[in-house]
Amino acid sequence: MPSIGKKFIQHVVPGVIKPVRILWNEFIAFLFFALAALAIPSAYRHIKNFEGDPQSFFRILLSCGFALIMFVFGVFSYIHARKISRS
């Protein structure tokens, strides 16, 4: 009887793991895109209120940098999900 369970697990688990990994990477990509979208209004507000001092420039740099990094992470996570689905 244990050999039947072992065979079942060997056949079912690989078929389930791949779609779960794809879904996980797509979900993470969505979260990164959402974080990037949440940072855009803040960056716009800081750009609009730019006064020329280093503190204002640092806030712009930080907001735009965060949005850009989250967007890039989202793109790479989505690409990784596509690679998994094609293999």
N, C-alpha and C positions, 0 to 999 in steps of 0.2 A: 504493500500500500504506500509506503513512503516514496517509492520510486515513481509512482503515478503523480504524486504531488510535486516531486522534483522535476519531472518532465513537463508538467503543466507550467511551473514557474519558469523553466528555461525557454519555453515557447511563448508565453504570454508577456513576461516582463520586458524583453527587448522591443516588442511591438507597442508597448505602452510608454516606455521611457522616451522614445524619440518624439512623439507628439507633445509630451509633457515638457520636454526641453524646449521645443519650438514655442509653445505657449508661454513658457516662463520668460524667454528672451523677448518675445513680443510685448509681454506685460511690462517688463523692465524698460523697454524702449518707450512705451507709452508714458510711463512715470517720468522718464527723463525729458520727454517732449513737454509734458505738463509742467515740470519744474522750469524748463526754459521759457514756456509761455507765461508763467507767473512772474518771472524776472523782467520781462520786457516792459511792462508798465512802470516799474520802478526805474529802469534805465532811462526810459523816455522822460520821466519826471525829473530825474537828475540832470539830464541833458538840457531840458527846458529851463531849469533853475541854475544853470552854470554861471558862476560868478567870476571865474578866472583864478581863484585861489587853489592851492594844492589839495586842500581837503575836498573841494567839489570835483576836481579832476580825479582824485582817488576813488570817490564814490561812483563816478561814471565808469571808470576802468573796472572797478569791482563788479558792478551790476552787469555791464556788457560782457565781461569775462566769464562770469557765472552762467549767463544765458548761453554764451557760445559753447562753453564746456559741456553743459547739459545737453545742448542740441547735438554736439558731436558724439557724446556717449549714446544718445538715442539712435543716431544713425548707425553707429557701429554695432549696437545691440540688434537692431533690425537686420542689418547685413548678416550678422552671425546667425540669426534665426533662419534667414533665407538659405545660408550655406548648409545648415542642418537639414532643412527640408529637401534640399536637392541631393543630398548624399544617400 
